[in-house]
Amino acid sequence: MQQLPEQIKTHNIPYDSTNAEAFVYKFTNLIKKKLKQFPYIYGGYHLGKPYDGYMTSSKNPEFHKDFMDPNSEWHYEVIAYGSQNYIKAVEHNLLKDNNAKDNPEWYNNHNGGSSTIIPRVKLMGAIATEITKTKSYQGVVTTYTRVSDLPVKRLQIRKFTLDPTHVKKIRDRINDKNSLEQLLTVILENRYYRGQTADLIADGNHSINAAETSNFGKQGLMPTLVLPESVHKDWTDEEVDIFAMMLNPREENPRLETDLPTIAKSICNMRLNGLDSNSKEIQDLKDFYKLTTGEKSKVSKLANDMYKEIRPDNTTWINWGAGAEKKQIEEIISKECVTKGNETGIFAKCYSTAKWNIHNDLVFILAWNRDHATNKITHYKNYLYHTDEDYKKTWKNKWLKDNEYFIGKILKPHGIKIEWTYLPEKRDNVLKGGKII
């Protein structure tokens, strides 16, 4: 494990219990921040570990200049761990939310990019909680709508349609109080959802059915909160689902708690959209429902079963940059690489084709040969692995030919042989010790 550079004076690097393949990080220039000089923040992601010697791949010359200043002082923090696809999405959200490319406080020249959309679980929970407590949101207040005039488009997250026992409890409370005042129906006005546009009722099916069959019938006035399109237009359909699931009736309305299969279904949808099973957003969803440890395990298993049913796959891609596989390849490199005290003439490295940067290797090899006349490097050996099918295709179709040409141009005139060794890509999912490996 390598130490952090001396200019990093403070850091916050949480323990990674999942042994994730990538992480999002952020640098803060403490001196410039204190002096209110811009820019002073840089964010990015890395396929590897916080202490593996990597610091940044920034192309910003001002950041390079400031970071390499021996008198500079920095705070370094790890924001999230996870798979590369998930982490790229987290990085994109971080940069996009701060508009880093146009923000004078940030060194970043762009806001990144990702095809994975991360639902804002905490935001949806905060909105749902505010609505259930205040019957209002962002200046929009509750009005009254005749039950017969409510929209016909109703979003139902739960797997079942109606629970007769729960409907009866609500209906009995309505008849007992001679009022619908304790209920609340939330409507997303002019919402484009799952390919259709309509005024969409987010949950509330039980309350509406109870009102329709109560003594008031369809003529009763239902407390209604109509959220205009401006409030929800940037919500994804997945966020609408999560919001509807998090909406709870007011205290006087008997509550039908969201069941575990419903929570698992939402988690499965989040995973289908590219999130890791242990991502912060999925943990936030579990925490919102105050699940016990046993309930969390059950929900995880249900979600995993749903996920595998939709996306069956009996193999996983091997991550040679983490865990036992990393130790295995590092042991091989240690025995053959000339830098480990061996006189093999081999300089060996292991890289993912998703994030491969050999510039430093080439500089090192030529400098080494300049300084070690009796133990020169004669053989540059690359152990390469793919993180998924997309990166494999990109490597073959785009990067391989150019890299072979570039490296050859640099090393072949010096008589240095170049070898590409592709590590095994996949392994079968087998049960070992009760866990999938």
N, C-alpha and C positions, 0 to 999 in steps of 0.2 A: 504494500500500500504506500503510495507516494504522499508527501506532505503538501499542503496548500502553499502557494507562493507567499513570501513574506509580506507583500503589500496587502494581503487579505488579513485585516486586523480583527474582524468579527465575522462569525458565520452562524448559520442555522441550517444544519443538515440532518433532517429527521432519519431515524433508523428505517431502513427498507426491509420490512419483514417478508416481502413477497419476492425478493431477489429479482426485481424488474429489469427489463433490458434497456430502459431509457428513462430519462428524467428531464424536467424543465427547471431551469435555473435563472437567477436574476442577480446581477451585479449592481451595487450602488456605490458611486464615488462619494465617500463621506466628506472629503474636504470641499469639493465643488458644491455639494448639497448644502453644507453649512454656510458657504459663502454665497449661495444662491446663484451659482454660475451654471450655465447650461452647455451641453447636456450632462447628465450625471447617472442615468440608469440604462442598463442594457439587459435584455432578456433573450433567452434562446433555449434550445434543447440539445441533448447529447445522447447518442446510442452508446451506453456504457455505464460506468459507475462514477460517483462524485470524486473518488480519490484515485482515478486511473491515470492521472497525469494530464488529461484534457482540460482545457480551460474555456476556450471559445473558438468559434469559426467565423467570428465577425469580420466583415470586409471594410468596416468603417475605420479610416486612418486615424481619426481623432480619438476613437476608443483605444486603438492600439497604442497611440502615443501616450495617452493618459494612463493606461493600464501598466505600461512598461516603465513609467516614471518611478524610480526607486523610492522617491519620497511620497508617493501616493498612498492613500489609505482607502480600503474597500470593505464593504460588507457583502458576503456571498451567501445566498440562500437557495435551497432546493424547494421548489413549490409543489411538485407532484412526481410520482413514480408511475410507471406502467409500460404497456407495449408501445412500440414506436408509433403506430397509427394513432393511438389514443393521446400520446404525449405531443405529437404534432398538432393535434386538435387543441390541446390545452395551451400550447404555445401560441397558436393562432388566436385563441380567445383572449389570452393575456395581452398580446400586441394590439389586437383589434379593439378591445374594450378601452385601451389607453390611446388608441390611434397613434401608435408609436412612430410611424413614418412621418407624421406631420407635427408631432408633439416635441417642442424644444427641449423637454426634460429627458428625452430618450435618444440614445445613440443609434438605435435601429433605423435602417434605411427603408424598411418595408414592414408589412404587418403579417408576413408569413402566409400560409395557406394550408387548407386541409379539406378533404372530402367528408370527414367525420364531423357530424354536428352534435355537440354536447348539450343536452337539455339543462336548463337552469333550474335545477331541482329546488334549491333554497329559495330562489326568487318566487317560484310557483307556490311554495309552502308559505312564504311570507304574505303573498297576495291573498291566498285562501284564508289564512288565519285572520288577516285584517278584515276581510269581508264578513267572516262569521262572527267576529267580535263587534264590528261597528255598523254592519249592513250598508257599507259605503266603500268607495275606493276612488282616490284621486279626484275628489269633488263630485263624483257621481253618487247620488243618493237613491235610496229605495223609494219606489212608487208602488202603486197598486194596479194590478191587471186582473180583469175578470178571467177566471179559470178557462172559460170557453174560448178566450181570445189568445191564449198562450200559443207559441209556435208549435208546430207539429214535429219539427226536427229535434230530437232529444238524444243527447249523447249518453250512452250507457256503458260504463267501463266494466262493471261487474259481469262475470260470465253468465250469471242467471239473469232472468228478466225481472220478475217481481217476487218478493217474499211476502206471501199472504199474511203471515203473522205480524210482520213489521208494518205492513200497510194498515192492519187492524189497530195496532197500537197508536199509530198516528191519527187514524180516523176517530178513535175513541177520545183522544185528547182534543181534537177539533170540536167534536160534538159536546164534550164536557165544558169547554171554554166558550162555545158558541162564537168561535173566531178562528181565522187563519193567521192571526198576527204572529204566532210563534214560528211560522214557517218562513222560508226564504228560497226563492228560485232565482238562479243567476243565468242570465242570457247573454251570449256573445253575439252582438248585432252584426249582421252582414258578414258572417264568418265563412271564409273558404276553407273547407275541411274535407279531407279524403276525396277530393275531386268534385265537391258540390259546394255551392254558396247558398247560405240560408241564415236566418236568425236561429242560433243553436242553443238549446238548453243544456247547460253543463250539469249533468246529474239531476236530481230532483224528481226522478220518475215515481218514487214511492210516495213522496209528498203530494204530487199532482194527482196520482191515482186515488190517494186517500181523500183529497179534497173533492174530487169528482164524485166519489161514492159517499160523501158525508151528507149531513142534513142540509148543507148549503148547496150541494151539487155544483154544477158548472157555473152558477151565478155568483158564487163567492168571490171575494176580492183577495188575490194572492199578493203578498209582499214580493216585489220583483226588483231586482237590480240588473239594469240593462247596461252592459259595458260596451261603449261605442267601439267601432272598428279601430280607432286610433290607439286604443289601449292594448288590443290583442293582435294587431296586424303583423307584428314581428315575432309572434309566438309560433313555434313549429307545431305540427299536429301532435307530435309526441309530448310537447309541453302542455297542450290543451288536455290531452289524456291525463297527464300527471296532475294538473290543476283540478280537473273534475274529480279525480280520485281523492284529492286532499280536501275538497270542500266537505265540511261537516255541517249538519243542521244545527240550529241554535239549541241551547240546553233544554228548552221546554219541548223540543221535538225529539222523541225517542230516537236514539242513535243506532243505526245498523253499522257496526264497525266493518271497515274494509277487511275482507278475509285474506288469508295468506296466499291462496292461488291468484287472487287479483293483483296483489303486490308482485308476486312472481311473474305474472304476465307482463306487467309494466317493466320489470327488470329485464326480462327476455327481449322485449322490444328495444330497450336501450342497448343491449348487447348486439342485437341485429343491426343497429345503427352505428356500430363500431366501438362502443365503450368496453373497457375491460370489466370483468366480473368483480374485481376489487377496486374499481375506480371510486373516486371521492363522491361522485354524483350518486352512484348506487348505494354507497354507505349512508349518504345524506337521506336518501329515500327510506332506508331501513330505520334510521334514527328518528325520522319524522313520526313514524308509527310506534316508536318506543318498543321495538321488538326485543324479546329476551334473546339470550345467546342461542337457546334451543330453537326459537322461532326463526332467527336469522339463518341457522343451518338448514332448517326445513325449507325456507323460502329459496335459499341458494340452490338446494337440490331440485326443487320444483322448476326453478328458472332454467337450470342446466338441462333438465330433461326436456323442457319445451324447446330450448335452443337446439339441442341435438336432433330433435324430431324434425325441425325445420331445416337445419343444416347438418345432416349426417356426415361425419368425416372420421375415419378410423386412423388418421395419421396427424401428427403435428410437426411443424418445422422446428428443427433443432437450432437453438440459440447458442452458438459456440462462443458467445461473448459473456456468458454468465453461468453460474452454477458448476456442476461437476464437469460439464463439457469444456468450460473455460479452463479449469484446472488441468484437464487432460491435455489440451492443446498447448497450454503454457509449459507443461512438463516436457513435451516433445521439443518445443522451441528452445527451452533451457538447455537441453542436451546437445542441440546441433548448432545454435546460433553463436557466431564468433564473439559476440559481445559478452557472453557468459563465461569467458575464460577459455573457450574451446578454440583450437586451431583447426577449424573445419573449412574455413573459407566461405562459410554460408552466413548470410544475413537473412533471418526468417521473421516474418510477422504474420499475424492472423487478422483479417479484416472482414467485416460485412460488406457486401456489394451495395448495400443501401447507403452506407456512409463510409466511403473509401477515399482516403487522402494520403497519397504517397510522396508528396512534395518533401516533407521532412525526412523521409527515408532516403531519397536520392541525395539530398544535401549531406546526410549523415554518412552514407556509403562513400562518397567522394572524399569527404573530410577524413574519414577513417583511413582510407587507403593512402592519403597524403601523409598521415602521421604514423602508420604501422607498415613500414616497408617489408617487414619479415612475416607479417600475418595479415595479408591483404584479403579483402572480400572479393571472391571470384564468382559468387553464386548468389543471386537475389531470389529468394523463395517466398512466394505469397501463398498462404493458406486462406482461401476465400470461402464464404458461405452466404447463402441467400436467406433472407428473413421471411419471404413469402413468394408466391408465384408471380406477382406483379413486378417485384424488384428483380426477379430472375429474368423475366422477359425484357425489362428495361436494360439490364446489364448486357444481355446478349445482343439486343437490337441497337443499342445506343452507345454504351460506354466501353465495352470490351475492345473493339477495334481501335478506337482512339487512344485508349490507355496503352495497349500493346505498342502502338506506333510511337507514342510519346516516350515511354520508358526505354524502348529500343534505341531511340535517337540519343538518349542521354547515356545509357550504360554500355551499349554494344561497342562503341569506339574505345572503351576502356577494357574490353575483353571480358566483361562481366556477363555471365549466363543468367537468363531470366526463366523462372519456372512458375507456372500457375498450378496450384493443387486445390481442387474443389473438394471440400469436406462433405460427408453425407448430409443429405438435405432433410430427410424425414425419418420418423420412427413410429412404430405402431403405438397407439394408446393402450397400455396394459395396466391392469390393477396391480399395485405393489403397496403393501402395507395399508390397504384401504384407500389409497389416493391414486388419482390419475397422474401418470408421468408421461 
